[in-house]
Amino acid sequence: MRRTAEFLIWWAALLVLWLVLVTTVDTLELAVGAGASALGALAATAARRAVTPS
């Protein structure tokens, strides 16, 4: 549950950043931003787990 929450927080933060930086918000831009945010959130959670001892 904690990993899911961490992923969703990262995803939401990166999606908001994407929407702030993009000039036109249409359906395609939103879909691309959601996908890019998901990849970034996955990388951020994986990197944190790699450096944090279990």
Secondary structure by P-SEA (a helix, b strand, c coil): caaaaaaaaaaaaaaaaaaaacccccaaaaaaaaaaaaaaaaaaaaaaaaaccc
